[in-house]
Amino acid sequence: MADSNKRKLVMIASSTGGPKALHKVIPDLSERLDAPVVIVQHMPKGFTNTLAERLNSTSTIPVSEVVDGQMLEKGHVYLAKGGKHLELTQDRKGNLIFRENEQEPVNGLRPCANITFHSLNNLSLDYIVCVVLTGMGADGYLGVKELHKNKQIYTIAQDRDSCVVYGMPKAIVENGLADVVLPLDDIGQEINRKTGVR
């Protein structure tokens, strides 16, 4: 059951093989999930809206591409826009708000998951479920490492056998930051379990 007094967020990072992985994870999420879900998938400009539409059509939880200035809502999945970095801020009432920017790519990446993870340190969140899926490189590692020191988090890493490229999850696992390592088929239900449903 959900603890509605807690301010929670689910943050997913993915790259190579990510769209296919997301098509498994997101449809498994409850539409009554007790938190917003933010996805940073490495994709060029112009492709993320189509991915969001496809995920929305196969899921009971609503999925949409991020809109700058938008307020986050529980039980909704937001996909970062290709070609833009994504940060989260808060308004005076404590509502979570998206802020996009077109600053330089980080290690060739825009969006870069580390930038989004980093922005979460400044928010009054009680609990963050961090999910690192298939992908080349190590984006997400530095962001999760920082959150691990500053926030109450639970980190899920995709296992080697179900990854297209075991890079991003490997960085999490080998540095001791994964609370659990799971095959792709089990990740959606684990998000539901650790986040709670309303």
C-alpha positions as a Markdown table, in Angstrom:
| # | Residue | x | y | z |
|---|---|---|---|---|
| 1 | Met | 0.0 | 0.0 | 0.0 |
| 2 | Ala | 1.1 | 3.6 | -0.6 |
| 3 | Asp | 2.2 | 5.9 | 2.1 |
| 4 | Ser | 0.7 | 9.1 | 0.7 |
| 5 | Asn | 2.4 | 11.3 | 3.2 |
| 6 | Lys | 5.8 | 10.5 | 1.6 |
| 7 | Arg | 6.9 | 12.5 | -1.4 |
| 8 | Lys | 8.2 | 9.9 | -3.9 |
| 9 | Leu | 9.7 | 9.8 | -7.4 |
| 10 | Val | 10.7 | 7.0 | -9.8 |
| 11 | Met | 13.7 | 7.9 | -12.1 |
| 12 | Ile | 14.6 | 5.6 | -15.0 |
| 13 | Ala | 17.8 | 5.9 | -17.1 |
| 14 | Ser | 18.3 | 4.0 | -20.3 |
| 15 | Ser | 20.3 | 4.1 | -23.5 |
| 16 | Thr | 21.1 | 1.4 | -26.1 |
| 17 | Gly | 18.3 | -1.2 | -26.1 |
| 18 | Gly | 16.3 | 1.2 | -23.9 |
| 19 | Pro | 13.2 | 1.6 | -26.0 |
| 20 | Lys | 12.6 | -2.1 | -26.2 |
| 21 | Ala | 13.2 | -2.4 | -22.4 |
| 22 | Leu | 10.8 | 0.4 | -21.7 |
| 23 | His | 8.1 | -1.4 | -23.7 |
| 24 | Lys | 8.4 | -4.2 | -21.1 |
| 25 | Val | 8.8 | -2.1 | -17.9 |
| 26 | Ile | 6.2 | 0.7 | -18.4 |
| 27 | Pro | 3.2 | -1.4 | -19.4 |
| 28 | Asp | 3.8 | -3.4 | -16.1 |
| 29 | Leu | 3.4 | -0.2 | -14.0 |
| 30 | Ser | 0.2 | 0.4 | -12.2 |
| 31 | Glu | -1.9 | 3.5 | -13.2 |
| 32 | Arg | -2.3 | 4.0 | -9.5 |
| 33 | Leu | 1.4 | 4.3 | -8.8 |
| 34 | Asp | 2.0 | 6.6 | -5.8 |
| 35 | Ala | 4.7 | 8.6 | -7.6 |
| 36 | Pro | 5.5 | 10.3 | -10.9 |
| 37 | Val | 7.9 | 8.4 | -13.2 |
| 38 | Val | 10.6 | 10.3 | -15.1 |
| 39 | Ile | 12.6 | 8.6 | -17.9 |
| 40 | Val | 15.8 | 9.8 | -19.5 |
| 41 | Gln | 16.4 | 7.7 | -22.6 |
| 42 | His | 19.3 | 8.7 | -24.8 |
| 43 | Met | 17.7 | 9.7 | -28.0 |
| 44 | Pro | 18.1 | 12.5 | -30.6 |
| 45 | Lys | 15.7 | 15.3 | -31.0 |
| 46 | Gly | 12.5 | 14.4 | -32.7 |
| 47 | Phe | 12.3 | 10.7 | -31.7 |
| 48 | Thr | 11.1 | 10.8 | -28.1 |
| 49 | Asn | 7.6 | 12.0 | -28.8 |
| 50 | Thr | 6.9 | 8.9 | -31.0 |
| 51 | Leu | 8.3 | 6.7 | -28.2 |
| 52 | Ala | 6.1 | 8.3 | -25.6 |
| 53 | Glu | 3.1 | 7.8 | -27.9 |
| 54 | Arg | 3.9 | 4.2 | -28.4 |
| 55 | Leu | 4.4 | 3.6 | -24.7 |
| 56 | Asn | 1.2 | 5.4 | -23.9 |
| 57 | Ser | -0.8 | 3.2 | -26.3 |
| 58 | Thr | 0.5 | 0.0 | -24.7 |
| 59 | Ser | 0.2 | 1.0 | -21.0 |
| 60 | Thr | -2.6 | 1.7 | -18.5 |
| 61 | Ile | -0.4 | 4.3 | -16.8 |
| 62 | Pro | -0.4 | 7.5 | -19.0 |
| 63 | Val | 2.9 | 8.3 | -20.8 |
| 64 | Ser | 3.8 | 11.7 | -22.4 |
| 65 | Glu | 6.8 | 13.6 | -23.5 |
| 66 | Val | 8.0 | 16.3 | -21.0 |
| 67 | Val | 6.8 | 19.8 | -21.4 |
| 68 | Asp | 9.0 | 22.6 | -20.0 |
| 69 | Gly | 7.4 | 24.2 | -16.9 |
| 70 | Gln | 5.0 | 21.2 | -16.5 |
| 71 | Met | 4.0 | 20.1 | -13.0 |
| 72 | Leu | 4.6 | 16.4 | -12.2 |
| 73 | Glu | 1.6 | 14.2 | -11.1 |
| 74 | Lys | 1.5 | 10.8 | -9.4 |
| 75 | Gly | 0.6 | 7.9 | -11.7 |
| 76 | His | 2.1 | 9.5 | -14.8 |
| 77 | Val | 5.2 | 8.7 | -16.8 |
| 78 | Tyr | 7.2 | 11.5 | -18.4 |
| 79 | Leu | 9.8 | 10.9 | -21.1 |
| 80 | Ala | 12.6 | 13.5 | -21.3 |
| 81 | Lys | 12.8 | 15.2 | -24.7 |
| 82 | Gly | 15.5 | 14.3 | -27.1 |
| 83 | Gly | 18.1 | 17.0 | -27.6 |
| 84 | Lys | 17.5 | 18.7 | -24.3 |
| 85 | His | 18.8 | 18.2 | -20.7 |
| 86 | Leu | 16.1 | 17.8 | -18.1 |
| 87 | Glu | 16.1 | 19.1 | -14.5 |
| 88 | Leu | 13.5 | 19.1 | -11.8 |
| 89 | Thr | 12.8 | 22.0 | -9.5 |
| 90 | Gln | 10.1 | 22.9 | -7.0 |
| 91 | Asp | 7.6 | 25.9 | -6.8 |
| 92 | Arg | 6.7 | 27.7 | -3.6 |
| 93 | Lys | 4.0 | 25.1 | -2.8 |
| 94 | Gly | 6.5 | 22.3 | -3.2 |
| 95 | Asn | 5.1 | 21.0 | -6.5 |
| 96 | Leu | 7.7 | 19.4 | -8.7 |
| 97 | Ile | 8.3 | 21.2 | -12.0 |
| 98 | Phe | 10.2 | 20.3 | -15.2 |
| 99 | Arg | 12.9 | 22.6 | -16.5 |
| 100 | Glu | 14.6 | 21.9 | -19.8 |
| 101 | Asn | 17.8 | 23.4 | -21.2 |
| 102 | Glu | 20.0 | 23.1 | -24.3 |
| 103 | Gln | 23.4 | 23.4 | -22.5 |
| 104 | Glu | 26.3 | 21.5 | -24.1 |
| 105 | Pro | 26.0 | 17.7 | -24.3 |
| 106 | Val | 27.8 | 15.8 | -21.5 |
| 107 | Asn | 30.0 | 13.1 | -22.9 |
| 108 | Gly | 28.0 | 13.4 | -26.1 |
| 109 | Leu | 24.7 | 13.0 | -24.3 |
| 110 | Arg | 21.7 | 15.3 | -24.3 |
| 111 | Pro | 19.6 | 14.4 | -22.4 |
| 112 | Cys | 22.1 | 13.2 | -19.8 |
| 113 | Ala | 20.7 | 11.2 | -16.9 |
| 114 | Asn | 23.3 | 12.4 | -14.5 |
| 115 | Ile | 22.0 | 16.0 | -14.9 |
| 116 | Thr | 18.5 | 14.9 | -14.0 |
| 117 | Phe | 19.7 | 12.7 | -11.1 |
| 118 | His | 21.8 | 15.6 | -9.8 |
| 119 | Ser | 18.8 | 18.0 | -9.7 |
| 120 | Leu | 16.9 | 15.6 | -7.4 |
| 121 | Asn | 19.3 | 16.4 | -4.6 |
| 122 | Asn | 17.8 | 19.9 | -4.2 |
| 123 | Leu | 14.2 | 18.6 | -3.9 |
| 124 | Ser | 12.2 | 17.8 | -0.8 |
| 125 | Leu | 11.7 | 14.1 | -1.7 |
| 126 | Asp | 11.4 | 11.4 | 0.9 |
| 127 | Tyr | 12.1 | 8.4 | -1.3 |
| 128 | Ile | 13.4 | 7.9 | -4.8 |
| 129 | Val | 13.4 | 4.7 | -6.8 |
| 130 | Cys | 16.3 | 4.8 | -9.2 |
| 131 | Val | 16.2 | 2.4 | -12.1 |
| 132 | Val | 19.2 | 1.9 | -14.5 |
| 133 | Leu | 18.4 | -0.1 | -17.6 |
| 134 | Thr | 20.4 | -1.4 | -20.6 |
| 135 | Gly | 22.8 | 1.1 | -22.2 |
| 136 | Met | 26.4 | 1.9 | -23.3 |
| 137 | Gly | 28.7 | 3.8 | -21.0 |
| 138 | Ala | 28.1 | 4.8 | -17.4 |
| 139 | Asp | 25.5 | 7.6 | -17.5 |
| 140 | Gly | 23.5 | 7.5 | -14.3 |
| 141 | Tyr | 26.3 | 6.2 | -12.1 |
| 142 | Leu | 27.6 | 9.6 | -10.8 |
| 143 | Gly | 24.0 | 10.8 | -10.2 |
| 144 | Val | 23.0 | 7.7 | -8.3 |
| 145 | Lys | 26.2 | 7.8 | -6.3 |
| 146 | Glu | 25.5 | 11.3 | -5.2 |
| 147 | Leu | 21.8 | 10.6 | -4.3 |
| 148 | His | 23.0 | 7.5 | -2.4 |
| 149 | Lys | 24.8 | 9.9 | 0.0 |
| 150 | Asn | 22.1 | 12.5 | 0.3 |
| 151 | Lys | 18.7 | 10.9 | -0.1 |
| 152 | Gln | 16.7 | 7.8 | 0.8 |
| 153 | Ile | 16.8 | 5.8 | -2.4 |
| 154 | Tyr | 16.3 | 2.3 | -3.7 |
| 155 | Thr | 18.3 | 1.4 | -6.8 |
| 156 | Ile | 17.3 | -1.3 | -9.3 |
| 157 | Ala | 19.8 | -2.4 | -12.0 |
| 158 | Gln | 18.9 | -4.5 | -15.0 |
| 159 | Asp | 20.8 | -7.8 | -15.0 |
| 160 | Arg | 23.5 | -8.6 | -17.6 |
| 161 | Asp | 21.6 | -11.4 | -19.3 |
| 162 | Ser | 18.6 | -9.3 | -20.2 |
| 163 | Cys | 20.6 | -6.2 | -21.3 |
| 164 | Val | 21.3 | -5.4 | -25.0 |
| 165 | Val | 24.5 | -3.6 | -23.7 |
| 166 | Tyr | 25.5 | -4.1 | -20.0 |
| 167 | Gly | 27.2 | -0.8 | -19.5 |
| 168 | Met | 25.1 | 1.6 | -17.4 |
| 169 | Pro | 23.8 | -1.1 | -15.1 |
| 170 | Lys | 27.3 | -2.6 | -14.8 |
| 171 | Ala | 28.6 | 0.7 | -13.4 |
| 172 | Ile | 25.9 | 0.7 | -10.8 |
| 173 | Val | 26.4 | -3.0 | -9.8 |
| 174 | Glu | 30.2 | -3.0 | -9.8 |
| 175 | Asn | 30.3 | 0.1 | -7.6 |
| 176 | Gly | 28.0 | -1.4 | -5.0 |
| 177 | Leu | 25.1 | 0.9 | -5.6 |
| 178 | Ala | 22.4 | -1.6 | -6.6 |
| 179 | Asp | 19.9 | -2.7 | -4.0 |
| 180 | Val | 18.7 | -5.3 | -6.3 |
| 181 | Val | 19.7 | -6.7 | -9.8 |
| 182 | Leu | 16.8 | -8.0 | -11.7 |
| 183 | Pro | 15.9 | -9.4 | -15.2 |
| 184 | Leu | 13.9 | -7.0 | -17.3 |
| 185 | Asp | 10.7 | -9.0 | -16.9 |
| 186 | Asp | 10.7 | -8.3 | -13.1 |
| 187 | Ile | 11.5 | -4.6 | -13.0 |
| 188 | Gly | 8.1 | -3.1 | -13.5 |
| 189 | Gln | 6.5 | -5.1 | -10.7 |
| 190 | Glu | 9.5 | -4.2 | -8.4 |
| 191 | Ile | 8.9 | -0.5 | -9.1 |
| 192 | Asn | 5.2 | -1.0 | -8.1 |
| 193 | Arg | 6.2 | -2.9 | -5.0 |
| 194 | Lys | 8.8 | -0.4 | -3.7 |
| 195 | Thr | 6.8 | 2.7 | -4.7 |
| 196 | Gly | 3.4 | 1.6 | -3.7 |
| 197 | Val | 0.0 | 2.1 | -5.3 |
| 198 | Arg | -2.8 | 4.5 | -4.3 |
